[in-house]
């Protein structure tokens, strides 16, 4: 709901949507042809005395300081409110992808952000550690020791850079300048693309993951102490909320899937379920300390899937590996083919776990942001109040409905991931009787 309110505010306010204008003077929606400039401060602008001869059939155009003030020069929107808001349309797709992506800061509103620790290792400049606030904000960017903020992520400047913090220019589209010269930047090294520096920062996703781990420890320790203090008594407080979930995972997941060794793997399954659940719920909160799309990050879900693969592989008995690479009870000629198929299954099972969690959580966030963007689209990015109201009328009920669905999905995906993990562990430790 908070996201919808923010969307309505931005969608109906052209001043918030428009990011650029003439310095010290706004010309949005004004017809300057034959307009008297008396009383206006045009310092820095040159008002030529000679009239500019217009082509036949067009209005004469007066130039002020190199800026064309006719309706034609302003993009045919001189008769419309919110000229710059209409001409500087927001890329909805870019906006959505920016909000679900990781970042080196928690953006709150406008130029206010909560900084996060930045830790980089550059092949030439060595180790650098500082807060992201050193890099300024969207409208007043800065460069610190050769690093700058580019759409929420820190990038490194190539070549020789000044020491300390300096002001830089930005076109707000990924282009930066320093002392009139364009800066060439590069992103941090990844598996698919290596660069000259590595990013070990505490990003939004890392912060949320650490917060989820801290909450998980706090909840488990508090509940464990309650059990010891109130042994034999009815649960109360946090204990009464956690116990049904705990009993459900133990009785409906661990014991049915791992009949003989459920007690051994129950702690792992409990940790997996509650950790994913907390991460999913934090992602539904639209403001700090939530708002990070952690479960919608493919690297996060991949690590969880790899952990599951390691636990299954280490726990597996000889019968499990025998059924994969030399399956009993089938003709010998088919066994090599079955070994290839079953061997692929070893990798495909955790891959499906990874993809399912990633796709469901990311998909929900994209749907909500797409609905909120209707306010901008119907409102013509601040130029049409009536349109923004119509967009809000459509978006609000759908966003509320999808948010409830996302709340259900947060629990459901944590349960499915845990259940399938228990199923894989159960098949790996199952004892087989061969006759």
N, C-alpha and C positions, 0 to 999 in steps of 0.2 A: 504494500500500500504506500509506503514511504517513497518507493521508486516511482510510483504513478504520480504522487504529488509533486515530486521534483520534476518529472517529465512535463506535467501541466505548466509548472512555473516557467521552465525553459522554453517550452513550445509556444507560450503566449508572450514571451518577452524578447523582442528582437535585439535588445541591447546585450543580452546574455548569449544569444546565438552568434551575432556578428562579432568577429574577432579583429576586424581591421576597419580603419576609417581614416579620413584626412586629419592630420595632426592639428589638434586644437580647434577643429571646426567640422561639424557634422553636416553633410549635404544630403542626407537620406530623404528622399521623397519631396524635394524642393525643385521647382522649376526656376532655373537661374537665367533663362533667356530674357534679357531686358530687365533683369532684377537689379534693384538698387542695393549696393553693398555698403551704403553709408551706415556708420555705426558698428560695423563688423571689424573685428581685428584680423587682418590678413597679413600680419608680419611674416616676412619670409616669402610672400607671394608677390609676383610682379604683375601689375595691372597695366597692360598695354593700352595706349590711347587709340590705336588704330583698330577699326572694326575689321573683323574677319569676314571676308566675303563668302557667303554660303552658296552651295550649288543650287540650281533652279529647283523650286518645289520644296526646299528645306529651310528650316528656320535658321537665322543667323546665330552663330555660336561665339560666345565670349570666353576667353581663356584667362584663368587666374593662376599665376605661378606655374604654368605648364599643365594645369588640370583643366580639362574641358568640362564646363558647367552646364552644358545643354542637356536636355532629356536624352538625346541620342547618345551622348558621351557617357551617361550614367547607366547604360545598359537597358534602355527602353523601360525603365521602372520609375521614372520621375513622377508619374501620377499615382504610384502605389506606395502605401505605407511600408516602412521597413525596407528601403531600397537595398542596403547592404546585406540585411538578413536574407533577402530573397536571392541576391546574386551570389552570396557566399553560403550555398547550401551545404548542409552536413552530409557526409557520406555515411549513410546508415549502416552499411555493412562494416565499414572501418570502425565505426563507433561501437558496434556490438562486439567485434573481435577484440577491440581494445579493452573492453570491460571484462571479458572472460579470460584475458591473457594475464600472465604473471607480470609483476612490476616491482621496482626498487623503492616504492613508497606507497603509502595509503592515501590516495587522493580523496579529500573530503568534499570541498566545494571551492569553485573559483581558483584562486592561487594558493589556497591553504591545503597543505598535505602533512601527514604525519611521517617524519623521516624514518628510514630504516638503515641499519649498518651496511656499509658497502666495503667489501673485501675483494681486492683484485690482485692478481699477479701478472705483471707485464714482462715479457721476455727481455725487454731493454730497460724498463724503468723500475723493475723489481716490485716489491710488495707495497700496496697502498691500502690504507684503512681510514674511512671517514664516514660521516653521516650524509645521507642523500640531500639534506638541506643545503649542503655546500654548493650544490649545482643549481641553485635558484629555483624558479618556477616557470610555468608555461610562457608568461609574458615577459619575464626578466631572467632569461637563462644565463648561467655562468659556466665557466670551465674551471675545473680544479685539478691541477697536476695532470692535465691531458685527458680528463674524462668529462663528459657532459651527459645530460639527460635528454633522451630522444623518445618521446611518446611513452614515458613511464619506465623505460629501460635505459640503463647506463651504457654508453658507447665510448670507445677510445678514439682519440684523434691521432691520425697518422702523422709521422714526421716530427720535427722539432716543435716543442710546446713550451710555453712559459711556465715557470714554477708558481705555485700558489693559486689563488682564486682570481679570475679576471672576468669581466663582462664580455659577452659575445652577442652577436646578432642572430636572429632566427626568422625564417619565413613561415614557421609553424607547420611546415610540411616535410620536415627532415633535412632542410638546408640550413647550414650555420656558417657564420662569417666572424672573423676576428681581424680588427684593424683593416677592414675593407677587403680582406682576402678570404676566399671560400675555404672551408675546412673539410678535409676528407676524413670520414669516420668509418669505423668497423665495429661490428658486434662481437660479443665474447665467443670463445671457441665452443663448438658443439660437436657431437659425434659425427654429424654430416658435413660440418664446415669448420676448419681450423683457422684461428686468427692469432694475433700476436699477444692476446691476454686471456686469462681465465677468470671466471666470475665465481667466487665462493661466498657471495653476499647472502644476508638474511633478507630474502625477498618476501613478498606477501604470502606466497605459498609456504615458504619455509617457516615464517612466523606463525602462520595458522597451524601448521603441522606440529610445531613445538607447543603451541597453546593447547592443541587437542591432546597431546601427550601429557601435559601438565594437568589438564582437566581430568583425564583418564586416571592418572595416579591419585589425584585428590579424591575422586569419587570412590575408587576401589579402597583406598586406605580408610576413608571415612566410614564406608559401609562395613568393612572388616572390623573396625573398632566397635561399631554398633552391635555387631553379632556377638562379640566378646563381652561387651558391657551388658547386653540385654539377652543373654543366653536363656533360651526356653520361653521368652516372652514374644508377644506379637510385634512384628516390625512396625517402625514408625519413621516419619520424616523421609529422608532420602532413601533409607533402607526399604521402605514400603514401595517406593517407585522402582528401584532397581531389581528387587527380588523377583517380581513376575517375569521380567525380561531374562534374568539369570536362569530361572527355573525353566522358562520356555526353551532357551538355547540348549540347556542340559538335557531336558527330557524329549524334545522334539527334533533336535539336530544331532547332538553328540552321541547319545546312547543308541538311537536307531541306526545311525550311519557307521558307528565304530562300536559294535556290541561288546567286544571283549576288552578293549583298551580305552574306553571313553574317558575314564578318570585321568589318564595320562595326557590326553590332548584337549581336555576341556579348558584349561587355562589359556592355551593358545587360541582356541576358537572364541572364547569370551573376549580376549584382548582384540582379536581381529574384528569381531562384530561391533564392539563399542567404539573402537577407534575409527572405523569407517563411518559409523553412525554420527559420531561427534563432528567429524570432518564434513559430512554431508549437511548437517544442521547449521554449522558455522557458515557454510557457503550460501545458505538461504537468508542470512542476516545482511541487509543491504548497506550496513554502515560498520565502521570500525568497532570492535576487533574482528568482525566477520567480513563478508563480501568477497573473500578470495575463492576462486574457483578451483580449490585443491583437488577434489575428487574428479574434476573435469580436466585434470592435467595428465596427459598420457604417461609421463615419466613416473608420476606418483603411483598410478594404477599398475604400471609395469613392474615397479619394485615390489608391490604387494603380491603380484602374480609370481615373481621370481622367488620370493620368500616361500610361497605355497609350494612351488616346484621343488625347492631345496628340502622342505620338511617332508614332502611325499617321497622324494628320492632317497633320503637318508633313512626314513622309517620303513621303506619297502623291504619285504622279506624275499627269499630266493624264489618262492612260488610266483610272486608278482613279476619278477624279471623273466622267469621261465615262460610265463604266459604271454609275454610281449615278444621275446626274441626266438622262442622255439615252442610254439603253442601246442600243448598235448591234445590228442584226439582228432587231429586233422591230417590228411595225407601229407607225406613228406615233401612232395613236389609243390604243395601250396604254402608250406611253412615259411620259405623265404619271402614270399609276397606278403603274407600276414605279418611277418616281422617288420617289413617296411611300413605297412599301414599302421601297426600298433606303435612303432617307433615315432612316427609322425604325431601320433596321439599324445605322446609325452609332452611335446612342445605345444600342440594345438589346445590342450586343456587349459593351461595357464594363459595362453593367448586370448582365448575366449573370455576368461575371467577379466583380463585387463580391458578388453574392448567393450564388454558389456557395461561395466561400471563407468568407464570414460564416456561412452556414447550417451547413456541415459542421463547422467548428470549434466553434461555439456548441452545436450539437446533441450533439457528443461530451461536452463538459463537463456539459451538463444531464443526460445519461444517467448519467454517473459519480456526480454529486451526488444524483440520484434514488435510485440504488442504495444509496449511503451512508445516505441518510435512512431506509431501511428499518430500520436499527438503532434509530433514534429511535422510529419508528412501532411496531415490534414490542415495543420495550422500554417503551412507554407513556411516553416522555419521562422515563425515570429511575425509574419506579415498578415495573418488572418486569424483574428480572435475567435470568430464563429467556427472556423474550421478546426481550431485547436479544441474547442469545446465539444464538437462532434467526435473528434478523435478520442477525447477522454471518455465520452459516453460509451464508445465502443470498447476502449481498452480496459477501463476499470473493472467491469464485471468479468471479462475474460482473464485479466491478470489475477484477480482474486481466486478464480476457479483453478487456474493453472498453478498458483502458489499452493493451494491445498493439495493438488495432485503431486506437486514436487515434495511436499511434506510426507506424503505417503510413499513416494519413490525413495526418499532418503532412508526410511526404515526398510523398505522392500529390497533395495539393492544391497544394503548391509546384510540382510538375512540371506539373500541368494548367494552372495559371495561366500559367506560363512558356511552355508549348507553344502555348496559344491566343493568347497575345500574339505569339509568333513567327509563327503562322499569319496573324494580322491584318496584321502588318507585311509578310509575304511577299506577301499579296494586294494590298497598297497600293503596293509597289515593283515588282511584276511588269510586265515589258514585254509589250505585246500587238501582234501583227502583224495588221493589218486589210487585207483584200483586197477 
